[in-house]
Each structure stands twice: as C-alpha cells, then as structure tokens.
C-alpha cells in the first residue's frame, strides 16, 4: 500500500512543496480570521444563523483578502524553494528540473552569466508578485489618513 513512489516525481514535488510552504499559507489565513473580530459573529448569532451558516456566509467572505495573500505567498515560496525540490525531485531534465535547481547547475558549471540572468528573473518575479499582491489586496493598503 502506501503512497507509491513519490521521490523523483512531479507528484512528490507537489506534496513536498505543499508541506514546506504550509506556514506561509497558514499565517495570512490566521491573521485574516483573527481580524474579523467578534462583532460580525455576534450579529449573525442575533439573527439565529447556525455556526455553519455563519462560517460560510460571514467568516469566509470577510477573510477573502487573506486567501489572496496566502495563495500568492505559498506560490512564491514554492517557486523559489531549493532544498525540498532537490531532495524530493532531484534534477531530472523535462521531469523535475525547476528554476532554482537550474541556477545551481549553472553555478556548478561556472556559467555565472546564465545563473545571474535566471536569478535576476526570479528577483523580478518576486517584485511583480508583491506588486500584484499589494495592488489586488485592499487589506495591504494603508488608511487614507496616513497612519498605519
């Protein structure tokens, strides 16, 4: 039985990346749920909403900005991951080779120009990811009064 052969497969990379990136997903979700406060839950209770109805129709929509942050942070963390990817996926061309391992291969072969180009691309990707996150996520913006 078991899970089969996960090492050196794409499925193994996905499973390992999910577990490794879990803290980057859980933290924004936890913050989003904590930011809701008690007032909406108390209002739903006064309207005799069941706990499931309160969760589905009050809590989840109010925590929506946290989902965006969690998704982007988990994805961005996974893209830049090196250790878990190399340990579980190896470096099999056209099967498990990823960008972070490709940079390592270029450095190992003393091809610094290619490594620098890929690293610069990843840096631009990270800036674009943060720009998208702060543009689309209204909770990441400061209040108009200028105070945090």
N, CA, C and O atoms as a GROMACS GRO file, in nm:
protein
  592
    1UNK      N    1   0.083  -0.119   0.000
    1UNK     CA    2   0.000   0.000   0.000
    1UNK      C    3   0.087   0.124   0.000
    1UNK      O    4   0.182   0.133  -0.078
    2UNK      N    5   0.057   0.219   0.085
    2UNK     CA    6   0.136   0.340   0.094
    2UNK      C    7   0.100   0.440  -0.014
    2UNK      O    8  -0.004   0.428  -0.080
    3UNK      N    9   0.186   0.536  -0.031
    3UNK     CA   10   0.163   0.643  -0.128
    3UNK      C   11   0.228   0.616  -0.262
    3UNK      O   12   0.212   0.696  -0.354
    4UNK      N   13   0.299   0.508  -0.275
    4UNK     CA   14   0.368   0.481  -0.401
    4UNK      C   15   0.504   0.547  -0.399
    4UNK      O   16   0.559   0.579  -0.294
    5UNK      N   17   0.556   0.565  -0.517
    5UNK     CA   18   0.688   0.625  -0.529
    5UNK      C   19   0.676   0.774  -0.551
    5UNK      O   20   0.659   0.819  -0.665
    6UNK      N   21   0.685   0.851  -0.446
    6UNK     CA   22   0.678   0.997  -0.458
    6UNK      C   23   0.812   1.061  -0.491
    6UNK      O   24   0.815   1.160  -0.563
    7UNK      N   25   0.924   1.007  -0.439
    7UNK     CA   26   1.050   1.073  -0.474
    7UNK      C   27   1.078   1.068  -0.624
    7UNK      O   28   1.048   0.970  -0.691
    8UNK      N   29   1.134   1.176  -0.674
    8UNK     CA   30   1.173   1.191  -0.814
    8UNK      C   31   1.055   1.189  -0.910
    8UNK      O   32   1.068   1.146  -1.024
    9UNK      N   33   0.940   1.237  -0.862
    9UNK     CA   34   0.823   1.254  -0.948
    9UNK      C   35   0.765   1.393  -0.926
    9UNK      O   36   0.793   1.459  -0.825
   10UNK      N   37   0.685   1.438  -1.022
   10UNK     CA   38   0.619   1.567  -1.008
   10UNK      C   39   0.523   1.566  -0.890
   10UNK      O   40   0.513   1.665  -0.817
   11UNK      N   41   0.452   1.455  -0.870
   11UNK     CA   42   0.360   1.444  -0.756
   11UNK      C   43   0.436   1.457  -0.624
   11UNK      O   44   0.386   1.519  -0.530
   12UNK      N   45   0.553   1.400  -0.616
   12UNK     CA   46   0.634   1.412  -0.496
   12UNK      C   47   0.676   1.556  -0.471
   12UNK      O   48   0.680   1.602  -0.357
   13UNK      N   49   0.709   1.628  -0.580
   13UNK     CA   50   0.743   1.770  -0.567
   13UNK      C   51   0.625   1.850  -0.514
   13UNK      O   52   0.642   1.937  -0.429
   14UNK      N   53   0.506   1.820  -0.564
   14UNK     CA   54   0.388   1.893  -0.519
   14UNK      C   55   0.360   1.866  -0.372
   14UNK      O   56   0.335   1.960  -0.296
   15UNK      N   57   0.364   1.740  -0.331
   15UNK     CA   58   0.337   1.705  -0.192
   15UNK      C   59   0.441   1.769  -0.099
   15UNK      O   60   0.406   1.828   0.003
   16UNK      N   61   0.568   1.759  -0.135
   16UNK     CA   62   0.673   1.819  -0.052
   16UNK      C   63   0.661   1.971  -0.045
   16UNK      O   64   0.681   2.030   0.062
   17UNK      N   65   0.629   2.034  -0.157
   17UNK     CA   66   0.616   2.179  -0.160
   17UNK      C   67   0.496   2.226  -0.079
   17UNK      O   68   0.503   2.330  -0.014
   18UNK      N   69   0.388   2.151  -0.081
   18UNK     CA   70   0.270   2.189  -0.003
   18UNK      C   71   0.304   2.186   0.146
   18UNK      O   72   0.271   2.280   0.218
   19UNK      N   73   0.369   2.081   0.191
   19UNK     CA   74   0.404   2.074   0.333
   19UNK      C   75   0.506   2.179   0.371
   19UNK      O   76   0.498   2.237   0.480
   20UNK      N   77   0.603   2.205   0.284
   20UNK     CA   78   0.707   2.302   0.316
   20UNK      C   79   0.653   2.445   0.316
   20UNK      O   80   0.699   2.528   0.394
   21UNK      N   81   0.558   2.475   0.229
   21UNK     CA   82   0.503   2.611   0.218
   21UNK      C   83   0.383   2.634   0.309
   21UNK      O   84   0.330   2.745   0.313
   22UNK      N   85   0.339   2.534   0.380
   22UNK     CA   86   0.220   2.546   0.464
   22UNK      C   87   0.227   2.663   0.563
   22UNK      O   88   0.126   2.731   0.580
   23UNK      N   89   0.338   2.690   0.630
   23UNK     CA   90   0.340   2.805   0.722
   23UNK      C   91   0.316   2.938   0.651
   23UNK      O   92   0.259   3.030   0.711
   24UNK      N   93   0.358   2.949   0.526
   24UNK     CA   94   0.338   3.073   0.451
   24UNK      C   95   0.192   3.090   0.408
   24UNK      O   96   0.152   3.200   0.370
   25UNK      N   97   0.116   2.985   0.413
   25UNK     CA   98  -0.027   2.990   0.381
   25UNK      C   99  -0.110   3.006   0.508
   25UNK      O  100  -0.207   3.081   0.510
   26UNK      N  101  -0.072   2.935   0.612
   26UNK     CA  102  -0.150   2.936   0.736
   26UNK      C  103  -0.144   3.073   0.805
   26UNK      O  104  -0.245   3.121   0.857
   27UNK      N  105  -0.027   3.136   0.806
   27UNK     CA  106  -0.011   3.263   0.877
   27UNK      C  107  -0.106   3.372   0.823
   27UNK      O  108  -0.176   3.433   0.904
   28UNK      N  109  -0.112   3.398   0.692
   28UNK     CA  110  -0.206   3.500   0.644
   28UNK      C  111  -0.353   3.462   0.668
   28UNK      O  112  -0.436   3.549   0.695
   29UNK      N  113  -0.384   3.334   0.657
   29UNK     CA  114  -0.522   3.292   0.684
   29UNK      C  115  -0.558   3.313   0.831
   29UNK      O  116  -0.667   3.359   0.862
   30UNK      N  117  -0.466   3.280   0.919
   30UNK     CA  118  -0.490   3.300   1.062
   30UNK      C  119  -0.509   3.449   1.091
   30UNK      O  120  -0.600   3.486   1.166
   31UNK      N  121  -0.426   3.533   1.034
   31UNK     CA  122  -0.440   3.677   1.055
   31UNK      C  123  -0.573   3.729   1.001
   31UNK      O  124  -0.636   3.815   1.063
   32UNK      N  125  -0.616   3.677   0.886
   32UNK     CA  126  -0.742   3.721   0.828
   32UNK      C  127  -0.860   3.681   0.916
   32UNK      O  128  -0.953   3.759   0.935
   33UNK      N  129  -0.857   3.560   0.970
   33UNK     CA  130  -0.966   3.515   1.057
   33UNK      C  131  -0.966   3.593   1.189
   33UNK      O  132  -1.073   3.625   1.241
   34UNK      N  133  -0.849   3.623   1.242
   34UNK     CA  134  -0.842   3.700   1.367
   34UNK      C  135  -0.889   3.843   1.347
   34UNK      O  136  -0.944   3.904   1.439
   35UNK      N  137  -0.867   3.899   1.229
   35UNK     CA  138  -0.904   4.038   1.201
   35UNK      C  139  -1.055   4.058   1.190
   35UNK      O  140  -1.103   4.171   1.195
   36UNK      N  141  -1.129   3.952   1.176
   36UNK     CA  142  -1.275   3.963   1.162
   36UNK      C  143  -1.336   4.019   1.289
   36UNK      O  144  -1.427   4.102   1.284
   37UNK      N  145  -1.288   3.975   1.402
   37UNK     CA  146  -1.342   4.024   1.529
   37UNK      C  147  -1.470   3.953   1.569
   37UNK      O  148  -1.516   3.861   1.502
   38UNK      N  149  -1.525   3.997   1.680
   38UNK     CA  150  -1.644   3.933   1.736
   38UNK      C  151  -1.775   3.992   1.685
   38UNK      O  152  -1.876   3.923   1.683
   39UNK      N  153  -1.775   4.117   1.644
   39UNK     CA  154  -1.900   4.185   1.608
   39UNK      C  155  -1.978   4.115   1.498
   39UNK      O  156  -2.099   4.094   1.515
   40UNK      N  157  -1.916   4.076   1.385
   40UNK     CA  158  -1.994   4.006   1.281
   40UNK      C  159  -2.048   3.872   1.329
   40UNK      O  160  -2.157   3.831   1.289
   41UNK      N  161  -1.973   3.804   1.413
   41UNK     CA  162  -2.019   3.675   1.464
   41UNK      C  163  -2.136   3.693   1.560
   41UNK      O  164  -2.231   3.614   1.559
   42UNK      N  165  -2.130   3.797   1.642
   42UNK     CA  166  -2.240   3.826   1.733
   42UNK      C  167  -2.365   3.869   1.656
   42UNK      O  168  -2.477   3.833   1.693
   43UNK      N  169  -2.346   3.946   1.549
   43UNK     CA  170  -2.460   3.988   1.467
   43UNK      C  171  -2.526   3.868   1.402
   43UNK      O  172  -2.649   3.859   1.395
   44UNK      N  173  -2.445   3.775   1.353
   44UNK     CA  174  -2.501   3.654   1.292
   44UNK      C  175  -2.575   3.570   1.396
   44UNK      O  176  -2.678   3.511   1.366
   45UNK      N  177  -2.523   3.566   1.517
   45UNK     CA  178  -2.588   3.490   1.624
   45UNK      C  179  -2.722   3.553   1.661
   45UNK      O  180  -2.819   3.481   1.688
   46UNK      N  181  -2.730   3.686   1.661
   46UNK     CA  182  -2.858   3.751   1.693
   46UNK      C  183  -2.961   3.726   1.584
   46UNK      O  184  -3.081   3.732   1.610
   47UNK      N  185  -2.915   3.698   1.463
   47UNK     CA  186  -3.007   3.665   1.354
   47UNK      C  187  -3.035   3.516   1.346
   47UNK      O  188  -3.093   3.467   1.249
   48UNK      N  189  -2.992   3.443   1.448
   48UNK     CA  190  -3.013   3.298   1.461
   48UNK      C  191  -2.951   3.217   1.347
   48UNK      O  192  -3.008   3.117   1.303
   49UNK      N  193  -2.836   3.260   1.301
   49UNK     CA  194  -2.763   3.184   1.200
   49UNK      C  195  -2.693   3.067   1.268
   49UNK      O  196  -2.639   3.080   1.378
   50UNK      N  197  -2.694   2.954   1.201
   50UNK     CA  198  -2.625   2.837   1.255
   50UNK      C  199  -2.474   2.860   1.245
   50UNK      O  200  -2.430   2.947   1.170
   51UNK      N  201  -2.395   2.784   1.320
   51UNK     CA  202  -2.249   2.802   1.310
   51UNK      C  203  -2.196   2.779   1.168
   51UNK      O  204  -2.106   2.851   1.123
   52UNK      N  205  -2.251   2.680   1.099
   52UNK     CA  206  -2.207   2.655   0.961
   52UNK      C  207  -2.246   2.770   0.870
   52UNK      O  208  -2.167   2.814   0.786
   53UNK      N  209  -2.367   2.820   0.886
   53UNK     CA  210  -2.413   2.934   0.805
   53UNK      C  211  -2.329   3.058   0.835
   53UNK      O  212  -2.294   3.132   0.744
   54UNK      N  213  -2.296   3.080   0.961
   54UNK     CA  214  -2.210   3.193   0.999
   54UNK      C  215  -2.073   3.180   0.935
   54UNK      O  216  -2.018   3.278   0.884
   55UNK      N  217  -2.019   3.060   0.937
   55UNK     CA  218  -1.887   3.040   0.879
   55UNK      C  219  -1.889   3.061   0.728
   55UNK      O  220  -1.803   3.130   0.673
   56UNK      N  221  -1.987   3.002   0.661
   56UNK     CA  222  -1.992   3.010   0.514
   56UNK      C  223  -2.031   3.148   0.463
   56UNK      O  224  -1.979   3.193   0.360
   57UNK      N  225  -2.122   3.217   0.531
   57UNK     CA  226  -2.175   3.342   0.479
   57UNK      C  227  -2.120   3.468   0.545
   57UNK      O  228  -2.142   3.578   0.495
   58UNK      N  229  -2.050   3.453   0.656
   58UNK     CA  230  -1.995   3.571   0.724
   58UNK      C  231  -1.842   3.563   0.729
   58UNK      O  232  -1.773   3.652   0.680
   59UNK      N  233  -1.792   3.456   0.788
   59UNK     CA  234  -1.649   3.447   0.812
   59UNK      C  235  -1.570   3.433   0.682
   59UNK      O  236  -1.475   3.508   0.660
   60UNK      N  237  -1.607   3.340   0.596
   60UNK     CA  238  -1.531   3.320   0.472
   60UNK      C  239  -1.527   3.444   0.382
   60UNK      O  240  -1.419   3.479   0.335
   61UNK      N  241  -1.639   3.511   0.358
   61UNK     CA  242  -1.629   3.633   0.275
   61UNK      C  243  -1.545   3.743   0.339
   61UNK      O  244  -1.474   3.815   0.268
   62UNK      N  245  -1.553   3.758   0.470
   62UNK     CA  246  -1.474   3.862   0.535
   62UNK      C  247  -1.324   3.830   0.536
   62UNK      O  248  -1.242   3.921   0.546
   63UNK      N  249  -1.289   3.703   0.527
   63UNK     CA  250  -1.148   3.662   0.527
   63UNK      C  251  -1.092   3.651   0.386
   63UNK      O  252  -0.978   3.607   0.370
   64UNK      N  253  -1.167   3.689   0.285
   64UNK     CA  254  -1.124   3.675   0.146
   64UNK      C  255  -0.988   3.739   0.116
   64UNK      O  256  -0.910   3.678   0.043
   65UNK      N  257  -0.956   3.858   0.168
   65UNK     CA  258  -0.822   3.913   0.140
   65UNK      C  259  -0.709   3.823   0.189
   65UNK      O  260  -0.602   3.820   0.129
   66UNK      N  261  -0.732   3.751   0.296
   66UNK     CA  262  -0.631   3.659   0.346
   66UNK      C  263  -0.606   3.543   0.253
   66UNK      O  264  -0.495   3.490   0.247
   67UNK      N  265  -0.710   3.502   0.178
   67UNK     CA  266  -0.691   3.393   0.082
   67UNK      C  267  -0.596   3.434  -0.029
   67UNK      O  268  -0.509   3.356  -0.068
   68UNK      N  269  -0.611   3.556  -0.078
   68UNK     CA  270  -0.524   3.605  -0.184
   68UNK      C  271  -0.379   3.610  -0.135
   68UNK      O  272  -0.288   3.564  -0.203
   69UNK      N  273  -0.360   3.666  -0.017
   69UNK     CA  274  -0.225   3.673   0.039
   69UNK      C  275  -0.167   3.534   0.059
   69UNK      O  276  -0.052   3.510   0.024
   70UNK      N  277  -0.245   3.443   0.114
   70UNK     CA  278  -0.198   3.307   0.139
   70UNK      C  279  -0.162   3.236   0.009
   70UNK      O  280  -0.060   3.167   0.001
   71UNK      N  281  -0.244   3.253  -0.093
   71UNK     CA  282  -0.217   3.187  -0.221
   71UNK      C  283  -0.090   3.239  -0.284
   71UNK      O  284  -0.005   3.161  -0.328
   72UNK      N  285  -0.075   3.370  -0.288
   72UNK     CA  286   0.042   3.429  -0.352
   72UNK      C  287   0.169   3.396  -0.273
   72UNK      O  288   0.271   3.362  -0.333
   73UNK      N  289   0.164   3.406  -0.143
   73UNK     CA  290   0.282   3.376  -0.062
   73UNK      C  291   0.323   3.229  -0.072
   73UNK      O  292   0.441   3.197  -0.082
   74UNK      N  293   0.225   3.140  -0.069
   74UNK     CA  294   0.257   2.998  -0.083
   74UNK      C  295   0.317   2.966  -0.219
   74UNK      O  296   0.412   2.889  -0.228
   75UNK      N  297   0.260   3.025  -0.324
   75UNK     CA  298   0.312   3.001  -0.459
   75UNK      C  299   0.452   3.058  -0.475
   75UNK      O  300   0.541   2.991  -0.526
   76UNK      N  301   0.472   3.182  -0.431
   76UNK     CA  302   0.603   3.245  -0.445
   76UNK      C  303   0.710   3.171  -0.364
   76UNK      O  304   0.823   3.158  -0.409
   77UNK      N  305   0.674   3.124  -0.247
   77UNK     CA  306   0.770   3.048  -0.166
   77UNK      C  307   0.807   2.917  -0.234
   77UNK      O  308   0.923   2.875  -0.230
   78UNK      N  309   0.710   2.853  -0.295
   78UNK     CA  310   0.735   2.726  -0.363
   78UNK      C  311   0.823   2.746  -0.486
   78UNK      O  312   0.909   2.663  -0.513
   79UNK      N  313   0.802   2.854  -0.559
   79UNK     CA  314   0.881   2.879  -0.680
   79UNK      C  315   1.030   2.892  -0.646
   79UNK      O  316   1.115   2.843  -0.721
   80UNK      N  317   1.061   2.957  -0.536
   80UNK     CA  318   1.200   2.978  -0.500
   80UNK      C  319   1.263   2.868  -0.417
   80UNK      O  320   1.381   2.879  -0.382
   81UNK      N  321   1.190   2.765  -0.385
   81UNK     CA  322   1.240   2.659  -0.298
   81UNK      C  323   1.351   2.579  -0.368
   81UNK      O  324   1.343   2.552  -0.488
   82UNK      N  325   1.451   2.544  -0.292
   82UNK     CA  326   1.564   2.468  -0.346
   82UNK      C  327   1.583   2.334  -0.277
   82UNK      O  328   1.589   2.231  -0.343
   83UNK      N  329   1.592   2.334  -0.145
   83UNK     CA  330   1.627   2.214  -0.071
   83UNK      C  331   1.528   2.100  -0.087
   83UNK      O  332   1.566   1.988  -0.123
   84UNK      N  333   1.402   2.127  -0.061
   84UNK     CA  334   1.300   2.022  -0.071
   84UNK      C  335   1.288   1.974  -0.215
   84UNK      O  336   1.270   1.855  -0.241
   85UNK      N  337   1.297   2.068  -0.308
   85UNK     CA  338   1.284   2.032  -0.450
   85UNK      C  339   1.397   1.939  -0.492
   85UNK      O  340   1.374   1.838  -0.558
   86UNK      N  341   1.519   1.973  -0.454
   86UNK     CA  342   1.633   1.889  -0.492
   86UNK      C  343   1.629   1.755  -0.420
   86UNK      O  344   1.664   1.653  -0.479
   87UNK      N  345   1.586   1.755  -0.293
   87UNK     CA  346   1.582   1.632  -0.216
   87UNK      C  347   1.473   1.536  -0.266
   87UNK      O  348   1.497   1.416  -0.279
   88UNK      N  349   1.354   1.589  -0.296
   88UNK     CA  350   1.244   1.502  -0.338
   88UNK      C  351   1.237   1.482  -0.489
   88UNK      O  352   1.204   1.373  -0.536
   89UNK      N  353   1.269   1.586  -0.564
   89UNK     CA  354   1.253   1.577  -0.708
   89UNK      C  355   1.378   1.546  -0.784
   89UNK      O  356   1.373   1.496  -0.896
   90UNK      N  357   1.491   1.574  -0.724
   90UNK     CA  358   1.616   1.554  -0.795
   90UNK      C  359   1.632   1.660  -0.903
   90UNK      O  360   1.586   1.773  -0.888
   91UNK      N  361   1.698   1.621  -1.010
   91UNK     CA  362   1.726   1.714  -1.119
   91UNK      C  363   1.712   1.639  -1.250
   91UNK      O  364   1.807   1.629  -1.328
   92UNK      N  365   1.595   1.587  -1.275
   92UNK     CA  366   1.570   1.507  -1.394
   92UNK      C  367   1.520   1.600  -1.504
   92UNK      O  368   1.414   1.661  -1.489
   93UNK      N  369   1.595   1.613  -1.615
   93UNK     CA  370   1.553   1.703  -1.723
   93UNK      C  371   1.414   1.667  -1.776
   93UNK      O  372   1.381   1.550  -1.793
   94UNK      N  373   1.334   1.770  -1.802
   94UNK     CA  374   1.197   1.757  -1.855
   94UNK      C  375   1.102   1.683  -1.763
   94UNK      O  376   0.991   1.647  -1.804
   95UNK      N  377   1.143   1.660  -1.638
   95UNK     CA  378   1.052   1.593  -1.544
   95UNK      C  379   1.045   1.666  -1.411
   95UNK      O  380   0.936   1.702  -1.366
   96UNK      N  381   1.159   1.687  -1.347
   96UNK     CA  382   1.158   1.751  -1.215
   96UNK      C  383   1.254   1.868  -1.204
   96UNK      O  384   1.278   1.915  -1.093
   97UNK      N  385   1.310   1.915  -1.312
   97UNK     CA  386   1.403   2.029  -1.305
   97UNK      C  387   1.323   2.157  -1.288
   97UNK      O  388   1.227   2.182  -1.361
   98UNK      N  389   1.363   2.238  -1.192
   98UNK     CA  390   1.297   2.365  -1.166
   98UNK      C  391   1.401   2.476  -1.171
   98UNK      O  392   1.521   2.450  -1.178
   99UNK      N  393   1.355   2.600  -1.168
   99UNK     CA  394   1.441   2.714  -1.187
   99UNK      C  395   1.551   2.726  -1.081
   99UNK      O  396   1.666   2.754  -1.114
  100UNK      N  397   1.516   2.705  -0.956
  100UNK     CA  398   1.617   2.718  -0.850
  100UNK      C  399   1.728   2.614  -0.866
  100UNK      O  400   1.844   2.644  -0.839
  101UNK      N  401   1.695   2.495  -0.909
  101UNK     CA  402   1.796   2.392  -0.932
  101UNK      C  403   1.876   2.424  -1.058
  101UNK      O  404   1.996   2.395  -1.065
  102UNK      N  405   1.812   2.484  -1.157
  102UNK     CA  406   1.883   2.523  -1.279
  102UNK      C  407   1.989   2.629  -1.248
  102UNK      O  408   2.098   2.625  -1.305
  103UNK      N  409   1.958   2.722  -1.159
  103UNK     CA  410   2.058   2.822  -1.117
  103UNK      C  411   2.176   2.751  -1.052
  103UNK      O  412   2.292   2.784  -1.080
  104UNK      N  413   2.148   2.656  -0.967
  104UNK     CA  414   2.254   2.578  -0.902
  104UNK      C  415   2.340   2.507  -1.007
  104UNK      O  416   2.463   2.507  -0.995
  105UNK      N  417   2.278   2.448  -1.108
  105UNK     CA  418   2.354   2.380  -1.213
  105UNK      C  419   2.445   2.476  -1.288
  105UNK      O  420   2.559   2.442  -1.320
  106UNK      N  421   2.394   2.598  -1.317
  106UNK     CA  422   2.477   2.696  -1.388
  106UNK      C  423   2.596   2.739  -1.302
  106UNK      O  424   2.707   2.753  -1.354
  107UNK      N  425   2.575   2.758  -1.173
  107UNK     CA  426   2.686   2.797  -1.085
  107UNK      C  427   2.786   2.684  -1.075
  107UNK      O  428   2.907   2.708  -1.077
  108UNK      N  429   2.738   2.562  -1.063
  108UNK     CA  430   2.827   2.447  -1.054
  108UNK      C  431   2.912   2.431  -1.179
  108UNK      O  432   3.027   2.386  -1.172
  109UNK      N  433   2.857   2.469  -1.296
  109UNK     CA  434   2.930   2.460  -1.423
  109UNK      C  435   3.008   2.589  -1.453
  109UNK      O  436   3.061   2.605  -1.562
  110UNK      N  437   3.014   2.680  -1.356
  110UNK     CA  438   3.084   2.808  -1.369
  110UNK      C  439   3.024   2.895  -1.480
  110UNK      O  440   3.096   2.974  -1.541
  111UNK      N  441   2.897   2.881  -1.506
  111UNK     CA  442   2.825   2.962  -1.604
  111UNK      C  443   2.752   3.073  -1.529
  111UNK      O  444   2.630   3.071  -1.517
  112UNK      N  445   2.830   3.169  -1.480
  112UNK     CA  446   2.775   3.272  -1.393
  112UNK      C  447   2.680   3.367  -1.466
  112UNK      O  448   2.585   3.417  -1.406
  113UNK      N  449   2.705   3.392  -1.592
  113UNK     CA  450   2.618   3.484  -1.666
  113UNK      C  451   2.476   3.428  -1.673
  113UNK      O  452   2.379   3.500  -1.649
  114UNK      N  453   2.463   3.300  -1.705
  114UNK     CA  454   2.330   3.238  -1.710
  114UNK      C  455   2.266   3.232  -1.572
  114UNK      O  456   2.146   3.255  -1.558
  115UNK      N  457   2.347   3.202  -1.470
  115UNK     CA  458   2.295   3.197  -1.334
  115UNK      C  459   2.246   3.334  -1.290
  115UNK      O  460   2.140   3.346  -1.228
  116UNK      N  461   2.323   3.438  -1.321
  116UNK     CA  462   2.281   3.573  -1.284
  116UNK      C  463   2.154   3.613  -1.358
  116UNK      O  464   2.067   3.678  -1.299
  117UNK      N  465   2.141   3.575  -1.484
  117UNK     CA  466   2.019   3.606  -1.559
  117UNK      C  467   1.896   3.541  -1.498
  117UNK      O  468   1.791   3.604  -1.484
  118UNK      N  469   1.909   3.414  -1.462
  118UNK     CA  470   1.795   3.344  -1.400
  118UNK      C  471   1.764   3.402  -1.263
  118UNK      O  472   1.647   3.417  -1.226
  119UNK      N  473   1.868   3.434  -1.186
  119UNK     CA  474   1.846   3.493  -1.053
  119UNK      C  475   1.778   3.629  -1.066
  119UNK      O  476   1.690   3.662  -0.987
  120UNK      N  477   1.820   3.708  -1.164
  120UNK     CA  478   1.756   3.839  -1.186
  120UNK      C  479   1.610   3.820  -1.226
  120UNK      O  480   1.523   3.897  -1.184
  121UNK      N  481   1.583   3.719  -1.306
  121UNK     CA  482   1.444   3.690  -1.343
  121UNK      C  483   1.360   3.652  -1.223
  121UNK      O  484   1.245   3.694  -1.212
  122UNK      N  485   1.417   3.574  -1.132
  122UNK     CA  486   1.344   3.539  -1.010
  122UNK      C  487   1.323   3.660  -0.921
  122UNK      O  488   1.219   3.672  -0.856
  123UNK      N  489   1.421   3.751  -0.917
  123UNK     CA  490   1.406   3.873  -0.839
  123UNK      C  491   1.294   3.960  -0.896
  123UNK      O  492   1.211   4.013  -0.821
  124UNK      N  493   1.291   3.974  -1.027
  124UNK     CA  494   1.182   4.049  -1.091
  124UNK      C  495   1.047   3.983  -1.066
  124UNK      O  496   0.947   4.051  -1.044
  125UNK      N  497   1.045   3.850  -1.069
  125UNK     CA  498   0.922   3.777  -1.040
  125UNK      C  499   0.874   3.806  -0.898
  125UNK      O  500   0.755   3.824  -0.875
  126UNK      N  501   0.967   3.809  -0.803
  126UNK     CA  502   0.927   3.836  -0.664
  126UNK      C  503   0.872   3.977  -0.649
  126UNK      O  504   0.773   3.997  -0.578
  127UNK      N  505   0.935   4.075  -0.715
  127UNK     CA  506   0.882   4.212  -0.708
  127UNK      C  507   0.745   4.221  -0.774
  127UNK      O  508   0.656   4.289  -0.723
  128UNK      N  509   0.728   4.153  -0.888
  128UNK     CA  510   0.598   4.154  -0.956
  128UNK      C  511   0.493   4.087  -0.869
  128UNK      O  512   0.378   4.132  -0.864
  129UNK      N  513   0.530   3.980  -0.801
  129UNK     CA  514   0.437   3.911  -0.712
  129UNK      C  515   0.392   4.002  -0.599
  129UNK      O  516   0.273   4.008  -0.568
  130UNK      N  517   0.486   4.072  -0.537
  130UNK     CA  518   0.450   4.164  -0.429
  130UNK      C  519   0.367   4.281  -0.480
  130UNK      O  520   0.275   4.326  -0.412
  131UNK      N  521   0.399   4.331  -0.598
  131UNK     CA  522   0.321   4.440  -0.657
  131UNK      C  523   0.177   4.397  -0.681
  131UNK      O  524   0.084   4.471  -0.651
  132UNK      N  525   0.160   4.278  -0.736
  132UNK     CA  526   0.025   4.226  -0.760
  132UNK      C  527  -0.048   4.205  -0.628
  132UNK      O  528  -0.166   4.239  -0.615
  133UNK      N  529   0.022   4.150  -0.531
  133UNK     CA  530  -0.040   4.124  -0.401
  133UNK      C  531  -0.090   4.253  -0.337
  133UNK      O  532  -0.203   4.259  -0.290
  134UNK      N  533  -0.005   4.356  -0.335
  134UNK     CA  534  -0.045   4.481  -0.270
  134UNK      C  535  -0.142   4.563  -0.354
  134UNK      O  536  -0.214   4.647  -0.300
  135UNK      N  537  -0.146   4.539  -0.484
  135UNK     CA  538  -0.241   4.609  -0.570
  135UNK      C  539  -0.380   4.548  -0.558
  135UNK      O  540  -0.480   4.620  -0.549
  136UNK      N  541  -0.387   4.417  -0.559
  136UNK     CA  542  -0.517   4.349  -0.557
  136UNK      C  543  -0.575   4.330  -0.418
  136UNK      O  544  -0.697   4.314  -0.404
  137UNK      N  545  -0.492   4.332  -0.316
  137UNK     CA  546  -0.538   4.304  -0.181
  137UNK      C  547  -0.559   4.435  -0.106
  137UNK      O  548  -0.462   4.499  -0.065
  138UNK      N  549  -0.685   4.476  -0.087
  138UNK     CA  550  -0.709   4.604  -0.021
  138UNK      C  551  -0.663   4.608   0.124
  138UNK      O  552  -0.639   4.716   0.177
  139UNK      N  553  -0.650   4.495   0.190
  139UNK     CA  554  -0.607   4.497   0.329
  139UNK      C  555  -0.459   4.529   0.342
  139UNK      O  556  -0.412   4.560   0.451
  140UNK      N  557  -0.384   4.522   0.231
  140UNK     CA  558  -0.243   4.554   0.235
  140UNK      C  559  -0.216   4.703   0.224
  140UNK      O  560  -0.102   4.745   0.238
  141UNK      N  561  -0.318   4.783   0.199
  141UNK     CA  562  -0.300   4.927   0.184
  141UNK      C  563  -0.313   4.998   0.318
  141UNK      O  564  -0.379   4.949   0.410
  142UNK      N  565  -0.250   5.112   0.326
  142UNK     CA  566  -0.260   5.193   0.448
  142UNK      C  567  -0.386   5.278   0.441
  142UNK      O  568  -0.434   5.309   0.332
  143UNK      N  569  -0.440   5.316   0.556
  143UNK     CA  570  -0.556   5.404   0.557
  143UNK      C  571  -0.523   5.539   0.495
  143UNK      O  572  -0.406   5.579   0.492
  144UNK      N  573  -0.623   5.609   0.445
  144UNK     CA  574  -0.602   5.736   0.376
  144UNK      C  575  -0.551   5.844   0.470
  144UNK      O  576  -0.495   5.943   0.424
  145UNK      N  577  -0.570   5.828   0.598
  145UNK     CA  578  -0.524   5.927   0.693
  145UNK      C  579  -0.373   5.930   0.709
  145UNK      O  580  -0.318   6.022   0.770
  146UNK      N  581  -0.304   5.828   0.653
  146UNK     CA  582  -0.160   5.824   0.659
  146UNK      C  583  -0.105   5.750   0.779
  146UNK      O  584   0.016   5.727   0.787
  147UNK      N  585  -0.190   5.713   0.872
  147UNK     CA  586  -0.143   5.640   0.990
  147UNK      C  587  -0.162   5.491   0.968
  147UNK      O  588  -0.262   5.448   0.910
  148UNK      N  589  -0.064   5.410   1.014
  148UNK     CA  590  -0.076   5.265   0.997
  148UNK      C  591  -0.183   5.205   1.084
  148UNK      O  592  -0.204   5.083   1.080
   0.00000   0.00000   0.00000
